[in-house]
Amino acid sequence: MSRDVLLVVHTGRANAREAATDVAKGLLGAGLGVRVLTAEAGELGLDGATAMAPAEAAHGAEVVIVLGGDGTLLRAAEYARPAGTPLLGVNLGHVGFLAEIEPDRIEHTVRHVEARTYTVEERLTVDVTVRRDGAGVHADWALNEATVEKAARERMVEVVAEVDGRPLSRYGCDGLVLATPTGSTAYAFSAGGPVVAPDVEALVFVPISAHALFARPIVVGPASTIAVEVLDGAGGAVLCCDGRRTYDLRAGDRVEVRKGATPVRLARVHPAPFTDRLVGKFDLPVDGWRG
């Protein structure tokens, strides 16, 4: 039985295209099959690779190697999650909490894939439902976060937040971030939310620029459901999942967020502690530590 690897590449970056060439050569030379997305095949021009449609590309693949930044990995997660295929991210972007392998470790990474010497961890996702007059009108999911944000720059959005069927607070705000532990170092972090270790099962709720006496972030358990209702006369609002997929909300709409039924699987070849990754990614000062 052949072993196939799917490459998902940020083709707009020359360094990502070059890295894809190196990875493909290494994998093919080791006897593994290489798949690429049909839309990316022409720009990559990888000899020996098989072009496949996104809906099918990850099914039956052993791993998805992502060459780009965290945004590219979030895109790849849309293909890999239904197939249960783990994602292995090479960071050719900026901070790169999801795509954590640095470019100078590409050859090392290919050897790990060839030898199957990598570990796989599951990351909690959220399932998102929009209800209108009690009926479900839209469903989505997110690995990092779902946000309810104002649609017009000049106006706030008025919402009421609820946890487990009980009202929490009314907010006039730019929006609310409803994040996973994985997403706690992304948009939620920028909005002032807490950093949550990825192995903690929890949901994070962070108001954005809220005009309210109580505007602190909140962390709830994995069995909880967070709901956000858009109030009448509040102006337009938009639901956005992982910064990629949007849905226009109306006054009266209700957005429900709960722990996802299907996790995203991440492959790792450098099992460094989360603390070490925080120190490295944010360049935190640790001078004077004696251990």
RANOR-V495543 format. One record per pair of residues at least 24 apart in sequence whose ideal C-beta (glycine too) atoms are under 10 Angstrom apart, sorted by the first residue. I is the first residue (numbers start at 0). GAP is how many residues later the second one is. Records with the same first field share a line. If there is no record, write none. Layout:
# RANOR-V495543
I: GAP ; GAP
This chain:
# RANOR-V495543
0: 59
1: 29 ; 30 ; 31 ; 58 ; 60
2: 24 ; 27 ; 28 ; 29 ; 30 ; 57 ; 58 ; 59 ; 60 ; 110 ; 111 ; 113
3: 28 ; 29 ; 30 ; 31 ; 46 ; 48 ; 53 ; 54 ; 55 ; 56 ; 57 ; 58 ; 59 ; 81
4: 25 ; 27 ; 28 ; 29 ; 30 ; 44 ; 56 ; 57 ; 58 ; 59 ; 60 ; 80 ; 83 ; 105 ; 108 ; 109
5: 27 ; 28 ; 29 ; 30 ; 31 ; 43 ; 44 ; 46 ; 48 ; 51 ; 52 ; 53 ; 54 ; 55 ; 56 ; 57 ; 58 ; 59 ; 60 ; 70 ; 73 ; 74 ; 77 ; 79 ; 81
6: 27 ; 28 ; 29 ; 30 ; 33 ; 37 ; 39 ; 42 ; 50 ; 54 ; 57 ; 58 ; 59 ; 60 ; 69 ; 83
7: 27 ; 28 ; 29 ; 32 ; 46 ; 49 ; 50 ; 56 ; 57 ; 58 ; 59 ; 60 ; 64 ; 65 ; 67 ; 68 ; 69 ; 70 ; 71 ; 72 ; 79 ; 81
8: 27 ; 28 ; 31 ; 34 ; 35 ; 37 ; 56 ; 57 ; 58 ; 59 ; 63 ; 67 ; 81 ; 83
9: 30 ; 56 ; 57 ; 58 ; 59 ; 61 ; 62 ; 63 ; 65 ; 82 ; 83 ; 89
10: 25 ; 26 ; 28 ; 29 ; 30 ; 31 ; 32 ; 33 ; 56 ; 57 ; 61
11: 31 ; 56 ; 60
12: 54 ; 55 ; 56 ; 59 ; 79 ; 80
13: 78
14: 52 ; 53 ; 77 ; 88
15: 28 ; 50 ; 51 ; 52 ; 53 ; 56 ; 74 ; 76 ; 77 ; 87
16: 26 ; 27 ; 28 ; 29 ; 50 ; 75
17: 49 ; 74 ; 85 ; 88
18: 46 ; 48 ; 49 ; 71 ; 73 ; 84 ; 87
19: 24 ; 25 ; 26 ; 29 ; 45 ; 47 ; 48 ; 70 ; 72 ; 86
20: 24 ; 25 ; 26
21: 45 ; 81 ; 84 ; 85 ; 88
22: 42 ; 44 ; 67 ; 83 ; 84 ; 86 ; 87 ; 90
23: 24 ; 25 ; 41 ; 86
24: 85
25: 80 ; 81 ; 83 ; 84 ; 85 ; 87 ; 88
26: 38 ; 83 ; 86 ; 87
28: 81 ; 85
29: 80 ; 81 ; 83 ; 84 ; 85
30: 83
31: 30 ; 31 ; 78 ; 81 ; 82
32: 27 ; 28 ; 29
33: 27 ; 31
34: 25 ; 26 ; 29
36: 38 ; 39 ; 42
51: 27
52: 26
53: 24 ; 25
54: 24 ; 27 ; 28
55: 27
56: 26 ; 28
57: 24 ; 25 ; 26 ; 27 ; 28 ; 29
58: 24 ; 25 ; 26
59: 25
60: 24 ; 25
61: 24 ; 51 ; 54 ; 205
62: 24 ; 25 ; 49 ; 50 ; 53 ; 55 ; 57 ; 202 ; 204
63: 24 ; 25 ; 201 ; 203
64: 24 ; 25 ; 34 ; 36 ; 41 ; 44 ; 45 ; 48 ; 202
65: 24 ; 25 ; 26 ; 32 ; 33 ; 35
66: 24 ; 25 ; 26 ; 32 ; 34 ; 36 ; 39
67: 24 ; 25 ; 28 ; 31
68: 24 ; 25 ; 26 ; 27 ; 28 ; 29 ; 30
69: 24 ; 25 ; 26 ; 27 ; 28 ; 29 ; 30 ; 73 ; 74 ; 112 ; 115 ; 116 ; 172 ; 173
70: 27 ; 28 ; 171 ; 172 ; 173
71: 26 ; 27
72: 24 ; 25 ; 26 ; 27 ; 70 ; 71 ; 191 ; 193
73: 24 ; 25 ; 68 ; 69 ; 70 ; 109 ; 112 ; 167 ; 168 ; 169 ; 170 ; 190
74: 167 ; 169
75: 188
76: 46 ; 48 ; 64 ; 65 ; 66 ; 67 ; 165 ; 167 ; 187 ; 188 ; 189
77: 63 ; 65 ; 164 ; 166 ; 167 ; 186
79: 184 ; 185 ; 186
80: 42 ; 44 ; 60 ; 62 ; 179 ; 181 ; 182 ; 183 ; 184
81: 180
82: 182
83: 38 ; 178 ; 179 ; 180 ; 181
84: 35 ; 179 ; 180 ; 182
85: 32 ; 33 ; 34 ; 35 ; 36 ; 178 ; 179 ; 180 ; 181 ; 182
86: 33 ; 36 ; 56 ; 177 ; 178 ; 179 ; 180 ; 181
87: 24 ; 25 ; 30 ; 32 ; 178 ; 179 ; 180 ; 181
88: 177 ; 178 ; 179
90: 190
93: 187
94: 90 ; 91 ; 94 ; 185 ; 186 ; 187
95: 181 ; 185
96: 47 ; 85 ; 86 ; 87 ; 88 ; 89 ; 92 ; 101 ; 177 ; 180 ; 181 ; 184 ; 185
97: 25 ; 45 ; 46 ; 84 ; 85 ; 87 ; 88 ; 100 ; 166 ; 168
98: 167
99: 166 ; 168 ; 169 ; 170 ; 172 ; 177 ; 180 ; 181
100: 166 ; 167 ; 168 ; 169
101: 168 ; 178
104: 164 ; 165
107: 161 ; 162
108: 158 ; 160 ; 161
109: 159
110: 158
111: 155 ; 156 ; 157 ; 158
112: 154 ; 156
116: 152
117: 148 ; 149 ; 150 ; 151 ; 152 ; 153
118: 147 ; 148 ; 149 ; 150 ; 151 ; 152
119: 145 ; 146 ; 147 ; 148
120: 77 ; 78 ; 142 ; 143 ; 144 ; 145 ; 146 ; 147 ; 150
121: 76 ; 77 ; 140 ; 141 ; 142 ; 143 ; 144
122: 57 ; 58 ; 59 ; 60 ; 75 ; 76 ; 137 ; 140 ; 141 ; 142 ; 143
123: 56 ; 57 ; 58 ; 59 ; 72 ; 74 ; 75 ; 76 ; 77 ; 78 ; 79 ; 98 ; 135 ; 136 ; 139 ; 140
124: 55 ; 57 ; 58 ; 117 ; 134 ; 135 ; 136 ; 137 ; 138 ; 139
125: 52 ; 53 ; 54 ; 57 ; 77 ; 78 ; 100 ; 115 ; 116 ; 130 ; 131 ; 132 ; 133 ; 134
126: 98 ; 129 ; 130 ; 131 ; 132 ; 133 ; 134 ; 135
127: 50 ; 111 ; 113 ; 117 ; 119 ; 127 ; 128 ; 129 ; 130 ; 132
128: 96 ; 98 ; 125 ; 126 ; 127 ; 128 ; 129
129: 98 ; 100 ; 109 ; 117 ; 118 ; 119 ; 120 ; 123 ; 124 ; 125 ; 126
130: 96 ; 98 ; 121 ; 122 ; 123 ; 124 ; 125
131: 117 ; 118 ; 120 ; 121 ; 122
132: 119 ; 120 ; 121
133: 120
135: 118 ; 120
136: 110 ; 112 ; 113 ; 116 ; 117
137: 101 ; 109 ; 110 ; 111 ; 115 ; 117
138: 108 ; 117
139: 99 ; 100 ; 101 ; 102 ; 104 ; 105 ; 106 ; 107 ; 115 ; 117
140: 100 ; 101 ; 104 ; 116 ; 119 ; 120 ; 121 ; 123
141: 36 ; 37 ; 38 ; 40 ; 41 ; 98 ; 99 ; 100 ; 101 ; 102 ; 103 ; 115 ; 118 ; 122
142: 36 ; 37 ; 39 ; 40 ; 43 ; 98 ; 99 ; 117 ; 120 ; 121 ; 123
143: 33 ; 35 ; 36 ; 37 ; 38 ; 39 ; 40 ; 41 ; 42 ; 43 ; 44 ; 97 ; 98 ; 99 ; 100 ; 120
144: 31 ; 32 ; 33 ; 34 ; 35 ; 37 ; 38 ; 39 ; 41 ; 42 ; 43 ; 46 ; 48 ; 58 ; 59 ; 61 ; 95 ; 96 ; 97 ; 98 ; 112
145: 30 ; 31 ; 32 ; 33 ; 34 ; 37 ; 80 ; 82 ; 93 ; 94 ; 95 ; 96 ; 99 ; 109 ; 110 ; 111
146: 27 ; 28 ; 29 ; 30 ; 31 ; 32 ; 36 ; 40 ; 41 ; 44 ; 59 ; 61 ; 81 ; 90 ; 91 ; 92 ; 93 ; 94 ; 95 ; 96 ; 99 ; 108
147: 25 ; 27 ; 28 ; 29 ; 30 ; 60 ; 80 ; 81 ; 82 ; 89 ; 90 ; 91 ; 92 ; 101 ; 105 ; 107 ; 109
148: 24 ; 25 ; 26 ; 27 ; 28 ; 59 ; 87 ; 88 ; 89 ; 90 ; 91 ; 97 ; 100
149: 24 ; 25 ; 58 ; 59 ; 84 ; 85 ; 86 ; 87 ; 88
150: 24 ; 83 ; 84 ; 85 ; 86 ; 87 ; 95 ; 97 ; 98
151: 83 ; 84 ; 85 ; 86
153: 81
154: 79 ; 80 ; 81
155: 53 ; 54 ; 55 ; 78 ; 79
156: 51 ; 71 ; 73 ; 74 ; 77 ; 78 ; 79 ; 80 ; 81 ; 92 ; 94
157: 53 ; 71 ; 72 ; 73 ; 74 ; 75 ; 76 ; 77 ; 79 ; 93
158: 48 ; 51 ; 68 ; 69 ; 70 ; 71 ; 72 ; 75 ; 78 ; 90 ; 94 ; 96
159: 67 ; 68 ; 69 ; 70 ; 71 ; 74 ; 94
160: 44 ; 46 ; 57 ; 65 ; 66 ; 67 ; 68 ; 94
161: 63 ; 64 ; 65 ; 66 ; 67 ; 92 ; 94
162: 40 ; 42 ; 55 ; 57 ; 58 ; 61 ; 62 ; 63 ; 64
163: 56 ; 57 ; 59 ; 60 ; 61 ; 62 ; 63
164: 59 ; 60 ; 62
165: 61
166: 60 ; 62
167: 37 ; 46 ; 50 ; 52 ; 58 ; 59 ; 60
168: 38 ; 41 ; 43 ; 44 ; 45 ; 46 ; 47 ; 49
169: 40 ; 42 ; 44 ; 59 ; 61
170: 36 ; 37 ; 38 ; 39 ; 40 ; 41 ; 43 ; 44 ; 57 ; 60
171: 35 ; 37 ; 38 ; 39 ; 40 ; 59 ; 62
172: 34 ; 35 ; 36 ; 37 ; 38 ; 39 ; 42
173: 33 ; 34 ; 35 ; 36 ; 37
174: 31 ; 32 ; 33 ; 34 ; 35 ; 53 ; 62 ; 63 ; 64 ; 65
175: 29 ; 30 ; 31 ; 32 ; 34 ; 50 ; 52 ; 61 ; 79 ; 81
176: 27 ; 28 ; 29 ; 30 ; 31 ; 40 ; 63
177: 25 ; 26 ; 27 ; 28 ; 48 ; 49 ; 50 ; 61 ; 63 ; 77 ; 78 ; 79 ; 80
178: 24 ; 25 ; 26 ; 27 ; 38 ; 40 ; 78
179: 24 ; 42 ; 77 ; 79 ; 80 ; 83 ; 84
180: 38 ; 41 ; 93
181: 81 ; 82 ; 84
182: 59
183: 33 ; 35
184: 89 ; 92 ; 93 ; 96 ; 97
185: 56 ; 57
186: 53 ; 55 ; 56
187: 29
188: 93
190: 26
191: 24 ; 25
192: 24 ; 25 ; 26
193: 24 ; 25
194: 79 ; 83 ; 87
195: 78
196: 76 ; 77 ; 78 ; 81
197: 68 ; 76 ; 79
198: 75
199: 74
200: 58
201: 57
202: 54 ; 55 ; 56
204: 52
220: 38
221: 36 ; 37 ; 38
222: 35 ; 36
223: 33 ; 34 ; 35
224: 31 ; 32 ; 33 ; 34
225: 29 ; 30 ; 31 ; 32
226: 27 ; 28 ; 29 ; 30 ; 31
227: 25 ; 26 ; 27 ; 28 ; 29
228: 24 ; 25 ; 26 ; 27
229: 24 ; 25
